[in-house]
Amino acid sequence: MIEHDIAGNRFFTYGLFDLYVNVTNVVTTRRRGVSSPPYDTLNLGFHVGDDPDAVLENRAIVSQILGFEPEAFTLAGQVHGSVVAVVRSNDRGKGAVIEDDALRGTDAMITNEADIPLAVLIADCVALSFYDPGKNVIGIAHAGWKGTLGRIAEKTVEAIAAAFGSNPADILAGVSPSIGVCHYEVGGEVADAYRGVFGDEAARFLSEDTRGSYRLDLMEANTRQLLKAGVSSDRIETSRLCTACTPELFYSYRRDGSRTGRFAGIIVLHRTGRRLY
């Protein structure tokens, strides 16, 4: 990933996506917002207990950098499921100003329409970004351990192919910073669930430690799903940044508990080519 700094606002982009001027895809950080501790400072989530006015101002900061109005943010309802929604122009702005207005029961969104900024909110989970340059289609998905277990990465690729005729081999995919295997300890019931769904392949991203608990590598698990769905290995860009290891950049639910903020994965198509950073 490529790190950017605009007037002190730090965010990341995928090098694969940066080759194309009609799509903007970023992962935000917690830097240079207005929220007070423990949400300091660029918290983008209404649902964590932060002052809603601060969240709105933070979203305005991000939207100004990316070149669209804050009322255009379009958010998934995020229920840790694997439902993929096809987003149309009448969905634009869902969840931008009122949390309950987000696309309900949805953890992934896809569209071929311009000027609809799709966003998911994360604090240890993975944001998966998708772009088919030939069909001019984008998507974004929220993948925690439950969504990953539900194969949300594969289902998003399948939905893009079904809705827009994309060939999975043509799709670019980005796997965002998330909690790393270094910090993500899970119990035996989660390990059993993963082995039940993925079989022997689970050994590629699930390991038992010396204390009898397990370590789950969410980034690798989703990368493996993308490959299985037909995305080419040279068209997948996987971050290895651990949210729990980088408190100066990212919120982390596992590190900080429930009173922490959310950063975002955001992707938007443009009607005409332009570079926003």
KOLMI-522724 format. One line per 4 residues: their letters; for each residue x, y, z of N, C-alpha, C. Coordinates in steps of 0.02 Angstrom, whole numbers. Atoms other than C-alpha are relative to their C-alpha. Last residue first. Layout:
<mitis>
a	X,Y,Z,X,Y,Z,X,Y,Z; ...
</mitis>
This chain:
<mitis>
ylrr	-54,-2,-49,-202,636,-213,66,-3,-35; 19,-38,-59,-369,661,-301,55,4,53; -41,24,-55,-319,608,-476,-13,45,59; -32,-52,-40,-449,628,-612,41,-32,56
gtrh	-61,16,-35,-531,530,-752,27,60,39; -57,-15,40,-710,574,-794,63,-13,41; 26,-4,69,-872,504,-725,56,16,-49; 8,-68,25,-782,452,-567,-25,-2,-72
lvii	-13,-10,72,-800,286,-475,-10,73,-17; 48,-37,40,-789,280,-285,23,4,-72; -14,5,72,-705,171,-153,-55,36,-38; 45,-40,43,-691,193,36,21,-10,-73
gafr	-19,13,68,-618,82,173,-51,33,-45; 43,22,55,-647,164,339,40,-22,-61; -25,-29,62,-582,204,513,-38,-34,-57; -2,40,61,-684,168,667,33,40,-56
gtrs	31,-24,62,-671,234,843,2,-50,-56; -51,-21,48,-640,160,1015,-36,18,-65; -2,-73,5,-742,128,1170,59,22,-43; 57,-26,38,-777,-57,1138,0,75,-8
gdrr	67,14,-26,-605,-118,1188,-54,36,-39; 27,-55,-40,-437,-37,1150,-68,-14,32; -49,-35,-42,-326,-176,1083,-33,46,49; -33,50,-42,-458,-297,1015,50,34,48
ysyf	48,23,-51,-566,-154,952,34,-49,48; 0,72,-7,-420,-75,861,-47,-20,57; 39,24,-56,-417,102,792,4,-77,2; 63,35,7,-278,139,670,-34,-13,67
lept	34,-4,65,-132,255,638,-71,-27,1; -6,-68,26,-41,296,801,-38,9,-65; 50,-44,-31,-108,136,879,4,71,-24; -12,-69,23,-8,31,754,-52,48,29
catc	-71,-19,-7,17,-147,820,13,74,-15; -17,3,-71,-168,-182,849,72,23,13; 32,-56,-35,-211,-123,673,20,1,74; 43,24,-53,-85,-242,594,-28,60,38
lrst	1,-44,-58,-15,-184,428,-50,-26,51; -21,39,-58,15,-330,309,4,44,62; -37,-35,-51,-84,-255,168,21,-49,54; 17,14,-69,-135,-372,29,44,40,47
eird	-48,-37,-41,-137,-317,-153,-21,-7,73; 19,-6,-70,-222,-443,-267,56,37,37; 50,-53,-4,-208,-426,-456,-29,6,70; -34,-63,14,-45,-525,-471,-48,59,-1
ssvg	-44,-18,-55,-129,-672,-383,34,67,-11; -69,18,12,-268,-677,-512,45,25,56; -40,-61,7,-446,-669,-446,73,-20,-7; -25,-11,67,-533,-835,-481,37,65,-12
akll	54,-29,40,-645,-856,-328,22,15,-71; 47,54,16,-515,-973,-252,-57,24,-45; -32,45,48,-386,-835,-264,-47,-56,-21; -3,-35,64,-502,-713,-179,31,-43,-54
qrtn	68,1,30,-538,-839,-43,-1,34,-67; 10,67,26,-351,-863,-9,-69,-6,-33; -41,6,60,-330,-675,9,-10,-68,-33; 36,-33,54,-475,-673,131,39,-1,-65
aeml	62,38,14,-396,-804,243,-39,32,-57; -16,58,41,-226,-720,226,-62,-40,-17; -23,-23,65,-290,-553,288,14,-58,-47; 57,-21,42,-392,-633,426,22,22,-69
dlry	-27,-50,45,-243,-728,499,-56,20,-49; 34,-4,64,-318,-823,646,29,58,-40; -13,-65,32,-214,-877,795,-31,-2,-70; -13,-2,72,-277,-1018,905,12,71,-24
sgrt	46,-42,36,-279,-1066,1089,23,5,-73; 60,37,18,-190,-1216,1165,-55,43,-31; 46,0,-57,-60,-1115,1257,-65,-36,-15; -25,43,-53,81,-1155,1136,-46,-5,60
desl	-59,-25,-35,-13,-1083,988,17,-46,59; 6,8,-72,-128,-1171,866,63,25,33; -53,40,-32,-130,-1105,689,-12,-3,75; 20,15,-68,-261,-1041,567,53,-45,32
fraa	11,-63,-35,-222,-956,401,-22,-9,73; -39,-55,30,-149,-1091,289,-8,65,38; -68,0,-27,-210,-1230,404,43,55,-29; -2,-43,-59,-388,-1183,356,70,4,31
edgf	-24,-66,20,-356,-1260,184,5,47,60; -73,-3,-7,-373,-1433,262,29,68,-17; -37,62,1,-559,-1407,284,74,9,10; -57,-3,47,-624,-1234,242,41,-64,-2
vgry	16,-32,63,-799,-1236,318,56,-9,-51; 60,30,29,-779,-1361,460,-16,28,-68; -19,65,28,-600,-1308,492,-59,-34,-32; -40,-11,59,-660,-1129,511,22,-66,-32
adav	44,-24,53,-798,-1179,631,38,11,-65; 39,57,25,-679,-1284,734,-45,21,-57; -45,42,39,-558,-1137,750,-38,-59,-30; -10,-35,63,-702,-1025,805,46,-41,-45
eggv	62,5,38,-755,-1152,937,6,36,-67; 6,63,35,-575,-1174,993,-62,-6,-41; 12,61,-38,-555,-994,1039,-9,-61,-44; 69,23,1,-476,-851,943,-6,-65,38
eyhc	10,64,-33,-316,-750,963,-74,-17,0; 69,24,5,-286,-610,840,-6,-72,27; 43,-21,-54,-131,-516,897,-69,-34,1; -40,-11,-60,16,-580,793,-43,16,61
vgis	-4,64,-34,-106,-647,664,40,5,64; -44,50,27,-137,-467,621,-1,-65,39; -38,31,-54,-286,-357,659,41,-57,-29; 46,28,-48,-331,-269,499,41,-29,57
psvg	-26,13,-67,-247,-166,364,-56,-28,45; -22,-57,-40,-343,-181,200,38,-21,63; 14,27,-67,-354,-319,70,31,49,50; -43,-26,-53,-363,-243,-105,-24,-27,67
alid	24,6,-69,-434,-332,-257,52,26,49; -51,-19,-48,-420,-301,-444,-30,-4,70; 15,-42,-58,-543,-396,-552,63,14,41; -11,-70,17,-498,-458,-726,-7,46,60
apns	-71,-10,13,-475,-641,-674,17,72,-18; -39,-8,-62,-648,-636,-596,74,12,-11; -41,60,-7,-723,-607,-770,41,9,63; -73,-3,-9,-854,-472,-750,30,-70,-1
gfaa	-34,39,51,-1029,-492,-821,75,1,5; -30,-44,50,-1105,-350,-719,41,-37,-54; 37,-62,13,-1226,-428,-596,26,38,-60; 70,12,17,-1166,-609,-597,-37,64,-21
aiae	5,37,63,-980,-572,-606,-72,-9,-22; -24,-45,53,-989,-437,-473,-6,-34,-68; 53,-49,12,-1095,-553,-364,20,49,-55; 55,33,37,-970,-696,-382,-56,49,-16
vtke	-25,12,69,-826,-581,-331,-55,-32,-42; -2,-65,33,-928,-523,-181,25,-6,-71; 68,-18,20,-973,-702,-134,-2,69,-34; 22,38,58,-791,-755,-136,-68,23,-25
airg	-44,-18,55,-739,-616,-18,-20,-36,-64; 23,-63,31,-892,-642,92,44,22,-58; -29,-5,68,-849,-825,121,-21,65,-35; 55,3,48,-964,-844,273,21,10,-72
ltgk	25,68,-5,-812,-883,382,-58,-10,-50; -51,40,34,-739,-718,320,-21,-74,0; 7,-10,72,-900,-632,368,49,-40,-40; 63,31,21,-894,-709,541,-11,7,-75
wgah	-8,73,0,-709,-673,569,-64,-34,-23; -25,22,-64,-730,-494,511,5,-76,0; -13,70,-15,-747,-452,328,32,-8,68; -22,2,-69,-827,-288,273,7,-73,20
aigi	30,48,-47,-843,-277,85,33,5,68; -36,-1,-64,-813,-150,-53,-38,-46,48; 33,31,-56,-857,-151,-237,41,8,63; -35,-1,-64,-819,-66,-400,-39,-38,52
vnkg	41,21,-57,-867,-92,-582,43,3,63; 7,-60,-41,-793,-9,-736,-50,-12,58; 72,-11,-9,-822,-163,-845,-15,63,39; 33,9,64,-643,-164,-907,-75,14,2
pdyf	-12,-57,45,-564,-88,-752,-37,-6,-66; -10,30,66,-645,-215,-634,8,58,-50; 8,-43,58,-620,-145,-459,13,-41,-63; 3,34,64,-637,-224,-287,-8,51,-57
slav	18,-45,55,-596,-170,-110,7,-37,-66; -20,28,65,-599,-283,43,-24,46,-55; 38,-31,54,-604,-196,212,28,-27,-65; -29,-15,65,-539,-317,344,-50,38,-43
cdai	24,40,56,-594,-316,526,35,23,-64; -30,66,-4,-483,-240,662,-24,-45,-57; -48,-10,-55,-573,-72,683,26,-68,19; -38,56,-30,-679,-57,526,43,23,58
lval	-35,-24,-59,-811,50,440,32,-59,36; 11,44,-58,-867,11,263,45,25,57; -44,1,-58,-885,141,126,-21,-54,50; 16,57,-42,-953,158,-51,49,-5,58
pida	-56,22,-42,-937,331,-128,-23,-56,47; 31,30,-59,-1072,343,-263,57,-27,43; 15,-50,-52,-1009,466,-394,-41,-28,57; -51,-48,-23,-1015,345,-541,-27,43,58
enti	21,-69,8,-1127,194,-563,50,47,33; -34,-24,60,-1057,19,-591,-20,73,-14; 36,-45,45,-1098,-38,-415,42,13,-62; -31,-4,66,-1054,-164,-280,-41,48,-43
madt	37,-40,49,-1088,-166,-93,39,1,-65; -38,-14,61,-1037,-287,45,-45,37,-49; -71,-9,-17,-1089,-310,227,43,10,-62; -48,2,55,-1277,-288,209,71,9,27
grla	-15,70,11,-1420,-323,329,53,-12,-52; 9,48,-54,-1481,-145,313,18,-71,-22; 29,57,35,-1408,-21,190,-4,-60,48; -48,40,39,-1374,126,306,-35,-60,-31
ddei	18,-5,71,-1521,236,360,47,-40,-44; 52,49,14,-1506,184,543,-21,-1,-73; -25,69,-1,-1339,276,555,-53,-51,-22; 36,37,-52,-1409,444,501,21,-73,-3
vagk	17,-48,-53,-1303,569,404,-35,-34,59; -48,-55,-3,-1212,462,276,-12,46,59; -44,5,-57,-1304,299,309,48,58,9; 27,41,-54,-1378,291,135,51,-7,57
grdn	9,-37,-62,-1305,436,36,-31,-40,56; -54,-47,-15,-1327,359,-136,-16,40,63; -31,20,-64,-1455,218,-130,54,49,22; 48,-18,-53,-1564,299,-265,25,-23,69
srvv	-2,-71,-16,-1413,298,-381,-48,19,56; 21,-43,55,-1397,109,-374,-2,72,23; 18,-68,-18,-1304,-10,-259,-15,41,-63; -14,-40,60,-1303,-198,-290,-27,70,14
avvs	52,-42,30,-1301,-271,-115,26,34,-63; -29,-50,46,-1192,-417,-56,-58,38,-33; 47,-24,51,-1248,-518,97,33,56,-41; -33,7,65,-1106,-606,191,-47,19,-57
ghvq	27,52,44,-1144,-571,373,38,-2,-65; -47,57,-1,-1056,-475,510,-27,-60,-38; 26,46,-51,-1209,-361,527,44,-62,7; -51,40,-33,-1134,-214,433,-27,-40,59
galt	24,5,-69,-1269,-87,384,45,-42,45; 33,63,-15,-1171,-44,228,-21,-1,73; -28,49,-46,-1129,137,196,-43,-62,6; 49,55,3,-1151,263,57,28,-59,39
faep	-24,63,-29,-1062,430,84,-56,-52,-1; -2,53,51,-1143,559,-31,25,-67,27; 66,31,5,-1197,678,108,-2,-57,-51; 8,51,-52,-1013,712,142,-67,-36,-3
efgl	34,-28,-58,-995,800,-27,-12,-54,52; 72,6,5,-864,733,-146,-32,27,63; 33,-36,54,-682,769,-185,-74,-13,-9; 13,46,55,-578,643,-87,-43,30,-56
iqsv	-63,25,28,-499,770,30,-13,-41,-63; -32,-57,32,-666,859,56,66,-22,-33; 31,-11,65,-750,692,88,30,58,-37; -19,52,47,-626,649,225,-29,13,-69
iarn	-72,-6,12,-646,813,317,22,-50,-53; -8,-57,45,-836,807,298,74,11,-17; 19,23,67,-837,633,373,6,56,-52; -53,44,24,-741,700,521,-15,-26,-70
elva	-56,-43,20,-865,842,540,58,-41,-26; 18,-34,61,-1009,719,539,56,45,-25; -2,50,54,-922,611,668,-17,33,-67; -71,11,15,-891,763,779,7,-50,-57
dpdd	-23,-59,37,-1075,810,767,73,-7,-18; 19,4,71,-1123,632,815,23,60,-41; 45,-56,14,-1021,644,978,-19,-2,-75; -30,-65,12,-940,472,996,-55,53,-11
gvhf	8,-43,-58,-1030,322,1071,30,69,-6; -48,18,-52,-971,187,950,-5,43,63; 26,50,-46,-1119,185,830,44,-15,60; 50,-26,-47,-1088,346,735,-12,-46,59
glnl	57,41,-18,-926,285,656,-47,33,49; 52,-7,51,-803,395,561,-63,-40,16; 49,54,-4,-677,427,701,-56,13,-50; 39,3,62,-540,546,644,-47,-60,1
tdyp	37,-62,9,-470,596,816,-47,-4,-62; -45,-46,33,-467,531,945,34,-32,-61; 14,6,72,-611,416,988,49,42,-42; -45,50,29,-552,386,1168,-8,-9,-76
pssv	-14,67,-25,-525,533,1171,-63,-31,31; -38,1,-62,-603,683,1081,15,-73,21; 28,37,-56,-657,682,899,47,0,61; 21,-45,-54,-597,823,785,-28,-38,60
grrr	71,-13,-5,-497,734,649,-16,44,60; 21,-67,21,-314,740,601,-75,8,-6; -36,-63,-8,-262,555,611,-38,61,-25; 32,-36,-55,-367,399,641,27,71,7
ttvv	-32,14,-65,-325,322,473,-38,39,54; -15,-57,-42,-419,309,308,39,-22,62; 11,21,-68,-409,170,181,21,58,45; -43,-18,-56,-427,236,6,-19,-40,62
ntvn	8,51,-51,-493,192,-167,48,15,57; -37,-18,-60,-522,323,-300,-16,-52,53; 22,30,-63,-573,264,-473,45,26,56; 72,-8,-8,-569,351,-642,-27,-38,61
vyld	19,-67,-23,-381,383,-641,-75,9,10; 61,-18,36,-322,202,-646,-28,65,28; -16,-2,72,-144,151,-600,-59,26,-41; -25,-66,18,-182,199,-420,20,6,-73
flgy	56,-43,17,-289,42,-403,25,69,-25; 34,27,58,-139,-75,-409,-57,45,-24; -37,-16,61,-39,36,-293,-34,-26,-62; -31,59,30,-173,22,-161,35,20,-64
tffr	32,23,62,-208,180,-63,36,-63,-23; -35,50,41,-172,233,116,-40,-15,-63; 42,55,23,-220,383,221,40,-43,-47; -35,58,27,-139,519,323,-50,-53,-20
ngai	46,57,3,-214,691,350,35,-58,-34; -1,37,-62,-74,810,397,-48,-57,4; 12,-47,-55,-113,935,260,-4,-37,67; 26,-62,27,-121,790,136,-18,45,58
dhei	10,-52,-51,-10,644,182,-22,63,-34; 5,-69,23,-13,484,79,-9,46,60; 23,-47,-51,42,306,116,3,71,-28; -36,-64,4,51,181,-27,-29,48,51
m	42,-60,0,0,0,0,44,62,0
</mitis>
